[in-house]
Amino acid sequence: QVQLVESGGGQVQPGGSLRLSCACAGDSLDDFSIGWFRQAPGKEREGVSCASMGGGVISYSDPVKGRFTITKHNANNTVTLQMNNLIPEDTGIYYCAATRRLWGTLRWEDYEYWGQGIQVTVSS
């Protein structure tokens, strides 16, 4: 059973940066595509970014394009999400998710395994 653990969240001022990490245990990251999702209070869960099994095919949602970068480090069983130029609308609980699909998607229904989530707060 694959286990996913997020880290690196916290509070930051607008314009600041955070780096989230997702550690994969119990199985090899080579066998999964990874997605990052977020959910703000009262809002629908939103796909943020995803990476294919090999990490070479990536996607971003429109609100984060040009600001966020996903990197899949298969050798270390770790996925990172670098978040720059953060804005208050980025606030929410961020989740790392894994699927055995060859290609990642931004649809939460496509993922079988989930981390516990981690809080990101962007405010003055």
N, C-alpha and C positions, 0 to 999 in steps of 0.2 A: 504494500500500500504506500503510495507516494505521499509524502508530507511536505507542506509548503508553509514557510514561516517568513512573514514580512518584518522588516526593520527599517529604521531611518526616518520615521515620521516625526512630527513635532509642529511647533508654531514658528512662523516666519513672517516678516513684514512684506507687504507688496513690493515686488521687484527683486526679492530674494530668491534663493535656490535651496533645493533639498534633493538628496539622492535616496531613493528607496531601493532596498535590496530584497530579493526573494530567494531564500535558501531552499533547495530541494533535497530531501532525504528519503531513503527507502527505495529509490529507483534512480535510474540514470536520466538526466535531463535530455540526453540525446533522443529519448523515446517520446518526447512531448513537445507540442507547441505551447507557447505561454501567452496569456493575455493579462493586461492590467485593466481593472475596472474601478470605478469610484461611485459613491452614492452620497449625495447631500441630503440633509433632513427634509423629508417631504417630497423628495424627487425620485425619479426612476433611476435604477442602476444604469450607468453609462459606460460603454466601452471606451477606453482611453488609448490603448496601444496593444499591439500583438506582434509576435515573432514566430516564424516557422521553426520546425525542429532543428534545422541547421543554423538558424539565426540570420539567414541571409535575406529572407523576404519579410519585410516589416510593414506595418500600417499604423496610422495615427488618425484619431478623430480630428475633425476640423478645428475645434477650439484650442487644441494643443499643438497643432502643426507649427514647426519652427521654434518651439519652446521646449518640448520634451524629447528625450532620446532613449529608446529601449536598446539594451545590449544583452545578448544571451551568451554567457560564459559557460559553455557545456563542460569544459575540462574541470571547472570548479563547481559545477552544479549550482550555479547562481545566475539570476537575472537581475539586472539593475534598470531603474527608471530615473534618469537624470531630469530634473524639473527646474527650468530656469525662467526668469522673468515672471514669477508667480503673481497671480491676481486673486482677489477674494473669491471669485467664482470657482477657483480650483479647490476650495475647501470641501472636505468630505472624508469619508472612510475609504481608503484605497485597498483593493483586494488583488492578490495574485492568484491566477487560476491556470490549470493545466488541462490539456486535452490530447488524446492520442491521434487526433486528426493531423494530417501532414502539414496543413496550413492553418495558421491561427485565424481567428475571426474576432469581430467586435460584438458578437452576440453571446450573452451570458449563458444561453441555453445550450451552447455547443461545448461547454466545459464540464468535466466530470469531477475535478478535484479543486478545492479552494483553500486558501489560507484563511486565517482568522480575521484579517483586516487590521489596518493601522490608521490612526487619525492624522490628517494633515489639515492645519489651520493657517490661513493666510489672512492676517489682519494687522491693523496699526495698533 
